[in-house]
Amino acid sequence: MKVLGIYGSPRKGGNSDQLLDKALEGAKSAGAEISRIYARDLKMNGCIECGGCDDTGKCVVEDDMQSVYPLMEEAQVIFLASPIFFYGVTAQVKALIDRAQAMWSKKLLEKGPLEREIPGSGRGYLIAVGATRGKNLFEGAQLTARYFFDALDMSYDGGIFFRRLEERTAVQENPEALQEAFNLGIKSVRPNR
């Protein structure tokens, strides 16, 4: 099984990175083949809404996203990890998500209206951390993740969410959170166990 981790934080080695590392470690321990994308390192722009993908399902903009599309298409499981910025995902990963418009166009071209209602190619999970305790802290990110995975023809199977993690090492003081991420990685590969 191919599992892809999308690192959305602009801060290398921060809390969401560490949690995603653990989830991927768990998936690998369950036999998965792991790939990683670091949104912060991609040389790319957001979607320019040119309509170039409408007829082919392929993005016409030549940048680093061209190497990302095959990884997303091959993955049976995708973990999207991001700290929360203003009740949403970071700008770096949002640009990548917006560029999934090409995959949405591909889905529209390849599947009829009834077929589109049934996710066909796998499962997506969100790992999110926030510094505050806000009641609705993760709602915006979850909506974004749900529709991102829908564009990829995947189901959104929830995730793990942690409040009050701000300092880069804060998650290290919460071994239960790291274990929860590891367990989610295993569960993603063996969903019925």
C-alpha positions, 0 to 999 in steps of 0.5 A, spaced: 500 500 500 502 506 498 501 512 503 503 519 502 504 524 507 503 532 505 507 536 510 503 543 510 507 547 515 512 552 513 516 551 520 521 545 519 521 540 524 515 543 528 509 539 531 505 537 525 511 535 522 513 530 528 506 528 528 506 526 521 513 523 521 510 518 527 503 517 523 508 515 517 512 511 521 506 507 524 504 506 516 511 503 514 511 498 520 504 496 518 507 494 511 506 501 507 510 504 502 511 511 504 512 518 500 513 525 502 511 532 500 514 538 503 509 544 501 514 549 504 519 546 499 515 546 493 516 552 487 509 553 485 504 558 485 496 557 487 491 555 481 491 561 476 484 559 474 486 558 467 481 553 465 487 549 462 485 542 466 478 543 464 478 538 457 484 534 459 484 533 467 491 535 467 494 542 470 498 546 464 502 550 469 509 547 469 512 548 476 513 543 482 506 541 482 507 536 476 512 532 480 506 532 486 500 529 481 503 522 480 504 521 488 497 523 489 494 519 484 498 513 486 497 513 493 491 509 497 492 513 503 494 520 504 495 524 510 495 532 510 498 535 516 498 542 518 498 547 523 492 552 524 493 559 521 487 563 522 482 557 523 485 554 516 491 550 513 497 554 512 498 558 505 503 553 503 499 547 503 493 551 501 496 553 494 497 545 493 490 544 495 488 549 490 492 546 485 488 539 486 483 543 481 486 539 475 484 532 479 477 535 480 477 536 473 479 529 471 474 526 476 469 530 472 471 527 466 472 520 468 466 519 472 459 520 471 454 524 476 452 518 480 459 515 480 462 521 483 458 520 489 462 514 491 470 515 493 474 510 489 481 511 490 483 511 497 482 514 504 485 521 507 486 523 514 488 530 517 493 531 522 492 538 525 495 542 531 493 549 534 496 554 539 489 556 542 483 552 545 478 555 540 472 551 540 471 551 532 479 551 531 479 545 526 473 546 523 475 550 517 481 545 516 477 539 516 472 542 511 478 544 506 481 537 507 474 534 506 473 537 499 481 536 497 480 529 498 474 529 494 477 532 489 482 526 489 476 521 489 478 519 496 474 519 502 475 523 508 476 519 514 477 524 519 484 525 523 487 527 529 487 534 532 491 537 538 490 544 541 495 548 545 501 546 541 505 552 539 513 551 541 516 547 536 518 541 541 511 542 545 509 535 542 515 532 545 512 533 552 505 529 550 507 522 548 500 520 548 499 525 542 505 521 538 503 515 540 496 517 537 499 519 531 503 512 530 496 508 531 493 512 526 498 510 521 497 503 523 490 504 522 490 507 515 493 501 513 489 496 516 483 499 517 479 493 520 483 492 526 
